[in-house]
Amino acid sequence: MDNYSPVPLFMKFANNCLSIYENWSIFNPFRNAVRKAGLRFCSEYMIAEDLQTNYIDIGPVNKALNMVSAFHGMLFV
């Protein structure tokens, strides 16, 4: 009843393709490599942001999320 913008057909197709990509084990090596590269990029980005802002960052929420991410990364690396 409140569906003001229905989901386009392309979005449904893309969602189905991504669910297959996530669930099939044949994609594991590629998926793990992409995730590792993404995590490395994010951690380098957070370090660069800390250095550029003298460890103040944009605001308290951003700094808190960076600290939680860094702590989580240290525990599970």
C-alpha positions, 0 to 999 in steps of 0.5 A: 500500500505504501509502495511509492517507488517499486523495485525495478526489474534490473534491481531484482535481477542484480539481487538474484545474481548477487545471492547466487554469487554469495551462496555458491562455493565455486566463487569462494577464492575470488570472493575472499580475494575481493573482500581482503582487498576491500578490507585492506583499502578501508583500513588504509583509508581510515589510517590516512584519515586519522593522519590527515585530521590529526586523529580528530576526524570529522566528528565523534561518530566517525571516530567511534566507528573507526576505533571499533573497526580498528579494534575488530581488525586487530582481533580477527586478523 
